[in-house]
Amino acid sequence: MLKNKKFAVIFSILAMLLWGSAIPTIKTTYLELGIGGADTGQKIALAGIRFFVAGLITLIYFLIFDRNFKDFKKLDWKFVLILGLLQTAIQYIFYYIGLSNTLGVKSSIIQASNSLIVVILSAFLLPEDKINAKMIIALILGSLGIIITNTGSSIEGGLTLTGEGFIIISTTINALCTILVRKYGRGENPYLLTGFQFLLGSVFMILLGISLGGFTLNFNLKASILLAYAAFISATAFTIWTIVLKYHSANEFGIYKLFIPIFGSLLSILFLGEPFGLRLGIGMALVLFASFLLNLNKTKA
């Protein structure tokens, strides 16, 4: 079905909606479990459990949609371990802590700068990627958007290290891993690479979280459903996106990732009751426009 372009567009937007819903899902889970700002171990353990389940779901999807068992022999386990520690464990340790200390709307806007950070890192790590005038303009606009978002009235808050700062660090790590996968992971099976890095990274987070007091998590039915949905998000959105890119150009469909911060912000406002002031609106517009400029040469009007 996803060979059909219309269905591919619909499912791409669905995947972005799933990814965008992660922020209100995590924040609601914190409230349901009574996880406070100082409960670092519980946040890390919660993230670990989520990605352990997500890893299992991703491998089940491998059995359903792929079944290329020969790819097990080609899997670079050293690279899987690096991604597991960096992209799953370290990135989401910063993300889960940072998200508890800032607004979901602001987190969505900061995460939208991912493509800008990829451009900067690519210039240093991928010699074939050159920076041009359009990219410089996009970087300036995107940086200005982030600055405006994090400087303003007391209602919208300012920039804190353990809040917005940790989200920026998490987004930077994600951008770095995007480049690493582009450079070293092209020959790897995406289901196996993702599934096993989820599992390896999650084990590290669970053990670290427990050592910091995360074993006190007490799940009720609602919290369990939220956790299961969060794991479903990671596995299912990735699977949809992988299948879409199997049949359609990444250059053409990459523009749909701009929907992630839009959905994330809207859902945070609707389900978390977060404010959305003028500065946040201007900041989001600048970051999204900057990301659009970066994708402009990759898609047709």
Phi, psi and chi 1 to 4 in degrees:
 res  aa     phi    psi   chi1   chi2   chi3   chi4
   1 MET       -  -36.0 -176.5  171.6   61.9      -
   2 LEU   -75.6   -3.5  -69.3 -178.6      -      -
   3 LYS   -68.8  -27.5  -69.6 -179.4 -179.9  179.6
   4 ASN   -73.3  126.0 -176.8  -59.8      -      -
   5 LYS   -62.5  -37.9 -166.6  169.9 -176.6  177.5
   6 LYS   -63.3  -44.7  -68.9 -177.9  179.7  178.4
   7 PHE   -66.6  -35.4  -76.8  112.1      -      -
   8 ALA   -63.1  -39.6      -      -      -      -
   9 VAL   -64.4  -46.5  169.6      -      -      -
  10 ILE   -60.2  -46.6  -66.6  171.3      -      -
  11 PHE   -72.0  -29.5  -85.1   88.0      -      -
  12 SER   -63.3  -45.5  -65.9      -      -      -
  13 ILE   -65.0  -35.9  -64.5  175.4      -      -
  14 LEU   -61.9  -42.4  172.8   61.5      -      -
  15 ALA   -62.1  -41.0      -      -      -      -
  16 MET   -67.0  -35.0  -55.9  -46.5  142.2      -
  17 LEU   -63.6  -41.7  175.0   61.2      -      -
  18 LEU   -61.8  -49.2  -71.0  173.2      -      -
  19 TRP   -61.7  -39.9  -89.6  -41.7      -      -
  20 GLY   -66.3  -27.6      -      -      -      -
  21 SER   -78.9   -4.7   68.2      -      -      -
  22 ALA   -63.2  -40.7      -      -      -      -
  23 ILE   -62.5  -55.7  -71.4  176.4      -      -
  24 PRO   -62.6  -29.4   18.2  -29.8      -      -
  25 THR   -64.1  -47.8  -60.9      -      -      -
  26 ILE   -64.7  -45.8  -65.2  169.4      -      -
  27 LYS   -64.1  -38.0  -79.4 -174.9  164.3  -71.1
  28 THR   -67.2  -36.9  -55.4      -      -      -
  29 THR   -63.1  -41.2  -53.8      -      -      -
  30 TYR   -56.5  -46.2  -75.1  161.8      -      -
  31 LEU   -64.3  -42.3  -67.1  173.8      -      -
  32 GLU   -66.1  -34.7 -167.8   64.9   27.9      -
  33 LEU   -92.0   -3.1  -67.5  175.4      -      -
  34 GLY    67.8   33.1      -      -      -      -
  35 ILE   -82.9  119.7  -62.9  177.0      -      -
  36 GLY   -95.7 -178.9      -      -      -      -
  37 GLY   -61.9  -30.2      -      -      -      -
  38 ALA   -92.4   -1.9      -      -      -      -
  39 ASP   -86.0   63.1  -59.9  -33.9      -      -
  40 THR   -62.0  -43.9  -57.9      -      -      -
  41 GLY   -60.8  -38.8      -      -      -      -
  42 GLN   -68.0  -37.9  -67.7 -176.5  -12.8      -
  43 LYS   -64.2  -44.8  -63.7  171.1 -168.7  173.4
  44 ILE   -67.1  -42.4  -64.0  173.8      -      -
  45 ALA   -63.6  -40.1      -      -      -      -
  46 LEU   -61.1  -44.0  179.8   65.3      -      -
  47 ALA   -62.1  -40.8      -      -      -      -
  48 GLY   -62.6  -43.6      -      -      -      -
  49 ILE   -64.2  -41.8  -63.1  170.9      -      -
  50 ARG   -57.2  -48.6  169.7 -166.2  174.4 -178.6
  51 PHE   -79.8  -19.9  -76.8   97.9      -      -
  52 PHE   -66.2  -46.7 -175.9   82.7      -      -
  53 VAL   -65.1  -40.6  177.6      -      -      -
  54 ALA   -61.6  -38.2      -      -      -      -
  55 GLY   -62.5  -43.0      -      -      -      -
  56 LEU   -63.6  -42.7  -65.2  177.9      -      -
  57 ILE   -63.6  -41.7  -64.6  174.1      -      -
  58 THR   -61.6  -40.1  -56.5      -      -      -
  59 LEU   -70.2  -31.7  -66.5  178.8      -      -
  60 ILE   -65.2  -41.7  -69.2  172.7      -      -
  61 TYR   -61.7  -34.3  -74.4  156.5      -      -
  62 PHE   -59.7  -43.1  165.7   77.3      -      -
  63 LEU   -67.7  -28.3  -63.6  176.2      -      -
  64 ILE   -84.7  -46.2  -63.1  173.3      -      -
  65 PHE  -101.4  -16.7  -62.6  108.5      -      -
  66 ASP  -122.7  -71.0 -164.1  -45.8      -      -
  67 ARG    61.7   27.2  -70.4 -168.3  178.9 -175.2
  68 ASN   -88.9   82.3 -168.3   -7.7      -      -
  69 PHE   -68.5  -17.3  -64.5  104.3      -      -
  70 LYS   -64.4  -23.0  -66.6 -178.8  180.0  178.8
  71 ASP   -69.6  -17.3  -72.5  -18.0      -      -
  72 PHE   -61.2  -40.2  -87.0  102.8      -      -
  73 LYS   -69.2  -29.2  -62.9  179.8 -179.6  179.8
  74 LYS   -88.4   -7.9  -60.5 -171.9  -63.6 -179.5
  75 LEU   -65.1  127.7 -163.5   61.6      -      -
  76 ASP   -85.8   97.5 -175.2  -14.2      -      -
  77 TRP   -68.4  -27.4  -72.6  100.3      -      -
  78 LYS   -64.8  -43.7 -179.0  179.4  178.6 -179.5
  79 PHE   -67.2  -38.4 -173.9   55.7      -      -
  80 VAL   -60.5  -43.3  172.4      -      -      -
  81 LEU   -64.1  -42.8  178.2   60.4      -      -
  82 ILE   -60.7  -46.9  -68.3  172.4      -      -
  83 LEU   -65.3  -38.2  -79.1 -175.6      -      -
  84 GLY   -60.3  -43.4      -      -      -      -
  85 LEU   -74.9  -41.2  -67.8  176.0      -      -
  86 LEU   -84.4  -55.5 -168.0   60.2      -      -
  87 GLN   -78.7  -36.8 -176.5  165.3  -96.9      -
  88 THR   -90.5  -57.2  -61.0      -      -      -
  89 ALA   -72.1  -64.1      -      -      -      -
  90 ILE   -64.8  -44.6  -62.4  176.8      -      -
  91 GLN   -57.1  -47.4  177.8 -166.2  173.3      -
  92 TYR   -82.7  -16.7  -80.4   97.9      -      -
  93 ILE   -64.1  -48.7  -73.3  173.6      -      -
  94 PHE   -63.7  -40.5  -80.7  107.3      -      -
  95 TYR   -66.2  -47.7 -175.9   71.6      -      -
  96 TYR   -67.2  -35.9  -94.7   64.7      -      -
  97 ILE   -72.1  -45.5  -64.4  173.8      -      -
  98 GLY   -62.6  -39.3      -      -      -      -
  99 LEU   -65.3  -30.0 -171.1   58.3      -      -
 100 SER   -75.5  -12.0   67.1      -      -      -
 101 ASN  -115.4   15.0  -64.5  -44.4      -      -
 102 THR  -151.7  169.1 -171.9      -      -      -
 103 LEU   -71.2  147.0  -65.9  174.5      -      -
 104 GLY   -64.2  -35.3      -      -      -      -
 105 VAL   -62.3  -46.7  174.4      -      -      -
 106 LYS   -64.9  -37.8  -66.9  177.6   71.8  173.9
 107 SER   -61.7  -41.2  -61.8      -      -      -
 108 SER   -62.4  -42.4  -64.5      -      -      -
 109 ILE   -66.1  -43.6  -63.1  171.8      -      -
 110 ILE   -62.6  -42.2  -67.1  171.6      -      -
 111 GLN   -64.1  -26.7  -75.9 -176.9  -73.6      -
 112 ALA   -65.7  -15.6      -      -      -      -
 113 SER   -80.0    2.4   66.7      -      -      -
 114 ASN   -53.4  -45.7  179.4  -83.7      -      -
 115 SER   -65.7  -30.1   57.8      -      -      -
 116 LEU   -68.4  -42.5  -53.4  176.9      -      -
 117 ILE   -67.2  -36.4  -59.6  173.5      -      -
 118 VAL   -59.4  -41.6  168.2      -      -      -
 119 VAL   -61.3  -45.1  168.4      -      -      -
 120 ILE   -63.4  -48.9  -63.7  172.3      -      -
 121 LEU   -66.8  -36.1  -65.0  178.6      -      -
 122 SER   -61.6  -35.5  -65.0      -      -      -
 123 ALA   -61.5  -29.4      -      -      -      -
 124 PHE   -93.6  -33.8  -66.7   99.4      -      -
 125 LEU  -101.0  -21.7  -58.9  176.8      -      -
 126 LEU  -122.7   98.3  -60.9  174.9      -      -
 127 PRO   -56.7  -28.2  -22.6   33.4      -      -
 128 GLU   -74.3  -16.3   64.6  -88.4   19.6      -
 129 ASP   -90.7  110.7  -72.7    1.2      -      -
 130 LYS  -101.9  144.7  -54.3  -64.3 -177.8 -179.1
 131 ILE   -89.1  130.3  -68.9 -176.6      -      -
 132 ASN  -115.8 -178.4   53.7   38.6      -      -
 133 ALA   -62.0  -39.2      -      -      -      -
 134 LYS   -62.8  -39.1 -176.0 -176.4   67.0  177.7
 135 MET   -66.0  -39.7  -68.5  178.1  178.0      -
 136 ILE   -62.8  -43.7  -66.1  174.6      -      -
 137 ILE   -60.8  -44.1  -66.0  173.5      -      -
 138 ALA   -62.0  -41.7      -      -      -      -
 139 LEU   -64.3  -40.7  -68.1  173.4      -      -
 140 ILE   -64.8  -47.1  -66.8  173.3      -      -
 141 LEU   -64.2  -43.7  -69.0  175.5      -      -
 142 GLY   -64.4  -43.4      -      -      -      -
 143 SER   -63.1  -40.3  -59.8      -      -      -
 144 LEU   -62.4  -39.8 -176.8   60.5      -      -
 145 GLY   -62.5  -42.5      -      -      -      -
 146 ILE   -64.4  -41.6  -63.9  -62.3      -      -
 147 ILE   -63.4  -45.9  -67.4  171.8      -      -
 148 ILE   -62.9  -39.8  -68.5  174.5      -      -
 149 THR   -61.0  -36.1  -62.5      -      -      -
 150 ASN  -104.8   12.1  -69.2  -74.7      -      -
 151 THR  -133.1  115.7   56.3      -      -      -
 152 GLY  -179.0 -150.3      -      -      -      -
 153 SER   -70.6  165.0   66.1      -      -      -
 154 SER   -64.2  -24.0   58.0      -      -      -
 155 ILE   -66.3  -42.7  -65.1  177.7      -      -
 156 GLU   -89.1   -9.9  -67.4  172.1   -1.9      -
 157 GLY    78.6 -179.1      -      -      -      -
 158 GLY  -121.6 -154.1      -      -      -      -
 159 LEU  -104.1  122.4  176.8   66.2      -      -
 160 THR  -120.6  149.5   62.6      -      -      -
 161 LEU   -63.3  -47.3  175.1   60.9      -      -
 162 THR   -82.9   -1.3   57.2      -      -      -
 163 GLY  -109.3  -95.9      -      -      -      -
 164 GLU   -60.7  -35.6  -66.5   81.6    3.9      -
 165 GLY   -60.6  -44.1      -      -      -      -
 166 PHE   -68.0  -33.7  -84.8   18.5      -      -
 167 ILE   -66.2  -39.5  -63.3  -63.3      -      -
 168 ILE   -63.7  -43.0  -68.1  172.9      -      -
 169 ILE   -62.4  -44.5  -67.4  172.6      -      -
 170 SER   -60.7  -43.8  171.7      -      -      -
 171 THR   -65.3  -37.4  -56.9      -      -      -
 172 THR   -66.5  -41.6  -57.6      -      -      -
 173 ILE   -63.0  -41.4  -66.8  172.8      -      -
 174 ASN   -61.3  -42.0  180.0  -87.8      -      -
 175 ALA   -63.8  -41.3      -      -      -      -
 176 LEU   -61.2  -43.2  173.4   61.6      -      -
 177 CYS   -67.9  -31.4  -69.3      -      -      -
 178 THR   -59.2  -42.1  -62.6      -      -      -
 179 ILE   -69.8  -40.4  -64.5  171.1      -      -
 180 LEU   -62.4  -42.0  -67.9  177.8      -      -
 181 VAL   -66.5  -40.0  171.2      -      -      -
 182 ARG   -62.6  -36.2 -173.7 -167.1  -56.5  175.2
 183 LYS   -85.8  -40.3 -171.2  171.9 -176.6  178.5
 184 TYR  -115.6  -11.1  -59.4  108.5      -      -
 185 GLY  -108.2   11.0      -      -      -      -
 186 ARG   -62.5  -32.3  -69.9  178.3  177.0  175.1
 187 GLY   -90.8    1.4      -      -      -      -
 188 GLU   -90.7  149.7  -56.4  -68.3  -14.0      -
 189 ASN   -69.9  120.9 -176.3  -66.0      -      -
 190 PRO   -63.5  -33.6   21.4  -32.3      -      -
 191 TYR   -66.7  -47.2  -67.1   96.8      -      -
 192 LEU   -68.1  -42.1  -62.6  179.0      -      -
 193 LEU   -60.4  -46.4 -178.1   63.4      -      -
 194 THR   -72.1  -46.1  -58.3      -      -      -
 195 GLY   -59.5  -46.8      -      -      -      -
 196 PHE   -76.0  -30.9  -76.6  115.3      -      -
 197 GLN   -70.7  -33.4   64.0  131.3  -35.7      -
 198 PHE   -59.0  -47.9  -81.8  171.1      -      -
 199 LEU   -64.8  -47.5  -69.5  176.0      -      -
 200 LEU   -64.9  -45.2  -68.7  173.6      -      -
 201 GLY   -65.3  -35.9      -      -      -      -
 202 SER   -68.2  -37.7   67.4      -      -      -
 203 VAL   -61.3  -43.2  170.2      -      -      -
 204 PHE   -59.6  -45.3  176.6   84.1      -      -
 205 MET   -66.8  -40.9  -76.2 -167.2  -73.6      -
 206 ILE   -62.6  -46.3  -68.8  171.4      -      -
 207 LEU   -64.3  -42.7  -66.4  176.7      -      -
 208 LEU   -65.7  -43.3  177.7   60.8      -      -
 209 GLY   -61.7  -42.8      -      -      -      -
 210 ILE   -63.4  -41.6  -69.7  175.6      -      -
 211 SER   -64.3  -22.5   69.8      -      -      -
 212 LEU  -101.4   13.0  -64.5  174.6      -      -
 213 GLY   101.8    9.7      -      -      -      -
 214 GLY   -73.6   -7.9      -      -      -      -
 215 PHE   -71.0   -6.9   58.3   89.5      -      -
 216 THR   -83.1    2.6   58.0      -      -      -
 217 LEU   -60.0  132.5  -73.7  172.6      -      -
 218 ASN  -128.0   98.1 -174.1   19.1      -      -
 219 PHE   -81.3  131.9  -74.0   92.4      -      -
 220 ASN  -102.5 -174.8   54.1   28.8      -      -
 221 LEU   -62.6  -46.7  178.2   60.2      -      -
 222 LYS   -63.7  -43.0 -176.4  176.5  178.8 -179.8
 223 ALA   -64.4  -37.1      -      -      -      -
 224 SER   -66.2  -40.5  -60.7      -      -      -
 225 ILE   -65.2  -42.1  -67.4  173.2      -      -
 226 LEU   -63.0  -41.5  -72.2  167.5      -      -
 227 LEU   -64.5  -43.6  176.4   64.5      -      -
 228 ALA   -62.5  -39.5      -      -      -      -
 229 TYR   -66.5  -40.5  175.8   69.1      -      -
 230 ALA   -61.0  -40.5      -      -      -      -
 231 ALA   -67.1  -40.3      -      -      -      -
 232 PHE   -60.2  -39.6  170.7   80.8      -      -
 233 ILE   -56.1  -53.4  -71.3  170.9      -      -
 234 SER   -60.1  -45.4  -61.6      -      -      -
 235 ALA   -74.9  -44.6      -      -      -      -
 236 THR   -75.4  -44.4  -54.6      -      -      -
 237 ALA   -60.8  -42.1      -      -      -      -
 238 PHE   -61.5  -44.3  160.0   78.4      -      -
 239 THR   -64.3  -44.9  -60.3      -      -      -
 240 ILE   -58.2  -47.8  -68.7  172.9      -      -
 241 TRP   -63.6  -39.0 -168.2 -122.9      -      -
 242 THR   -63.8  -43.7  -61.3      -      -      -
 243 ILE   -68.3  -39.8  -63.3  174.9      -      -
 244 VAL   -59.3  -46.6  166.3      -      -      -
 245 LEU   -72.0  -14.4  -64.3 -174.8      -      -
 246 LYS   -70.8  -31.3 -178.9  177.8  179.8 -179.9
 247 TYR  -109.9  -11.5  -61.9  113.4      -      -
 248 HIS  -135.8  161.0  -55.7  -82.0      -      -
 249 SER   -70.3  130.9  168.9      -      -      -
 250 ALA   -64.9  -32.9      -      -      -      -
 251 ASN   -63.6  -37.6  -71.0  -21.5      -      -
 252 GLU   -79.1  -38.8 -177.4  178.2   -1.8      -
 253 PHE   -91.2   -9.6  -86.4   72.9      -      -
 254 GLY   -60.0  -25.4      -      -      -      -
 255 ILE   -63.2  -24.6 -161.4   74.1      -      -
 256 TYR   -70.2  -14.7  -69.4  105.2      -      -
 257 LYS   -67.4  -14.4  -76.4 -151.1  166.2 -176.3
 258 LEU   -66.0  -16.9  -66.8  177.6      -      -
 259 PHE   -73.7  -20.8  -79.9   95.3      -      -
 260 ILE   -59.6  -54.5  -62.9  176.7      -      -
 261 PRO   -65.7  -29.7   23.0  -34.6      -      -
 262 ILE   -65.6  -50.0  -64.9  174.0      -      -
 263 PHE   -63.7  -41.5  -74.0  135.6      -      -
 264 GLY   -59.8  -43.0      -      -      -      -
 265 SER   -68.1  -47.4  -62.9      -      -      -
 266 LEU   -61.8  -43.4  -69.0  175.6      -      -
 267 LEU   -69.5  -32.6  -67.6  173.2      -      -
 268 SER   -66.6  -38.3  -66.6      -      -      -
 269 ILE   -68.4  -43.2  -65.8  168.3      -      -
 270 LEU   -71.6  -45.6  -71.0  173.3      -      -
 271 PHE   -97.2  -23.0  -69.1  100.4      -      -
 272 LEU  -107.0   -8.9  -58.0  176.3      -      -
 273 GLY    66.5   29.7      -      -      -      -
 274 GLU   -78.3  148.5  -66.7 -175.0   -6.9      -
 275 PRO   -74.9  155.1   29.0  -35.5      -      -
 276 PHE  -136.1   90.6 -169.3   81.4      -      -
 277 GLY   -84.9 -179.1      -      -      -      -
 278 LEU   -62.6  -42.5  178.3   61.5      -      -
 279 ARG   -62.5  -40.9  -78.4 -177.5  172.4  -90.3
 280 LEU   -63.7  -39.3  -69.9  177.8      -      -
 281 GLY   -64.4  -44.8      -      -      -      -
 282 ILE   -65.6  -43.4  -65.1  173.5      -      -
 283 GLY   -61.1  -44.0      -      -      -      -
 284 MET   -63.6  -43.2  169.6  175.5  -87.3      -
 285 ALA   -60.2  -42.6      -      -      -      -
 286 LEU   -66.8  -44.3  -73.6  171.2      -      -
 287 VAL   -65.7  -43.2  172.5      -      -      -
 288 LEU   -66.3  -39.6  -70.8  177.6      -      -
 289 PHE   -66.4  -38.6 -177.7   67.3      -      -
 290 ALA   -63.0  -43.6      -      -      -      -
 291 SER   -64.7  -36.9  -61.6      -      -      -
 292 PHE   -62.8  -41.7  174.8   75.3      -      -
 293 LEU   -59.9  -40.5  -80.0  179.8      -      -
 294 LEU   -66.4  -29.4  -68.5  177.6      -      -
 295 ASN   -92.9   -4.2  -74.3  -82.7      -      -
 296 LEU   -61.8  -36.7 -162.6   58.6      -      -
 297 ASN   -81.3   -2.1   65.6  -33.5      -      -
 298 LYS  -103.8   -5.4  -61.2  178.4 -179.3  179.9
 299 THR  -137.1  157.3 -174.4      -      -      -
 300 LYS   -98.7  144.3  -63.7  178.9 -179.0  178.3
 301 ALA   -60.8      -      -      -      -      -
